[in-house]
């Protein structure tokens, strides 16, 4: 910039030449210094994180950069609401990062785009990433048609937070294990006239219904993800249980915006149960007063016949196929998969580690509130691995909201869900039948 | 002949820019709307299928499209008259000989137009917060029960309309002000000599003389308001219960959330047809009104 400004001012040829010489010598110096600096950081890794994980991971990276002097990591934090379209747009524009955090429901989509690097060979050679140590169902969400595309980073499953004291006062010594028991407790603990409800399940979230539905043995999609399977007996039972909870006024039909501050309302006894995920352990510890900390506990999710099956959620670390620094990216994945690093990550954020051995040390060891999660993670079940799943789940939630509002019966709702799902999956059926997919991952 | 060639030469840069940045994308979008371009086609172009008018047909059968159209029409039907009368009222006040500090008020009333919608939305979300908002605070003093402005499906759209009118009226106000200042003063003088009241002066001089300005402003506002997007995007994200999902919002969801660009282009062209029909109708009505 300064050179250009000078060029404007110098009118005569002589000073022009001088300026040119200066410019040349400056360029040379710049080149020499950059050559000298080059080995210091010859790998500039771009790492995209989604949501609050980005804030925590920057605290873990200085150690990584110290032990790997040739690698510098640029973390870009994407907000959750914009992450999905940012990833797709980046793929369309050919500007994907080297490494990214990817929710395991988004993984099939990126695989369908052939955007991700298969990782099995690297895992086989690795001394850090040991597949046997990972929760099996979480590991399975990263396998699409037999190929591994991601390494689990943190895990998540939905289960019950409950008020032990309220249950005890109502004569229940233990949390429910099946739906019949649960229904009985909900009935006892709900009193719409006093504005207390058995449970809070915000109607604009699909995770609660999905967790219930995954407990049934019927799959949510049939024929290899070609058609919806919502009219199965299993899903119908789950939806009936879910919708009845609202119709019997055992849960308020409100969205999470209207729910406002569910933690303090849980503390005040407005809800006896709250169906949610691991991050709320930290929230309840932070938001409820010390004398109430003994009153709440967590329990595996009650099922149709027994408890402890839930959705296998969480995020994985993936390497993009277009990355030119896959080895460096893999070193970062290995670093983030180390036991101590995972335990530090839990301390920073409360994101639960995907490796069983990470649970045997640090703050997680012997934490009674985390125990139910540990148990349920062994038996978590993945959501259908089709790229359209996110959209199908959205439609499922919209139709369910209509059923809760009384606009549809359960039978009408499941028929409508299948109708919408079959329409969304039309293209997938066509691709499968014509076997034209680029990777051949969809035979 | 040579002067004609020179004219074309001078026009070429503008035509090239128009062609590359307007005509070509429009044609491409039209072609896209006849295909099922989606995630799979993005991965491999061989997965692209020509579907003729099926995107349009599927849209017309989707309840969400009709409800989005309903919300958009609601927004236009209430928002445009409200916005135009606010603009006209503000312009009349500013043009009044009694007004003081005109430059200050002109700037102040125009300010919302030039501020960014995202920054303003943050303030408005606070104003209309159910528990802590100033709007409900004022209502509470008047003894009216709190309203869930942005969370209640019945109130979300009126709140969005209020926001959009406040944000946009300054622009039309400036145009109206220019129109008002162009009315010759001797007309008013003659009317005063004839003993016409202020109201009759307004009705028989101001409004008829503003006719052409009014027509232009209404067409601009209608076509602008049909493209409702930024306000619900920053205030409600289309909710609650999809009650503020406009046609353009639906297009955004289809195109960039689910990456169904074929279907999204079809939405865009349907909206274009609707807007074209409405503006043509307005022009026709205005012409007939002019002849009568």
Interface residues (C-beta under 8 A of the other chain):
Chain A: X81 X84 X85 X88 X89 X91 X92 X109 X112 X113 X114 X204 X255 X257 X258 X260 X387 X391 X398 X401 X427 X428 X430 X431 X436 X437 X438
Chain B: X36 X38 X39 X40 X42 X43 X44 X46 X47 X49 X131 X148 X151 X237 X239 X240 X241 X242 X256 X257 X258 X259
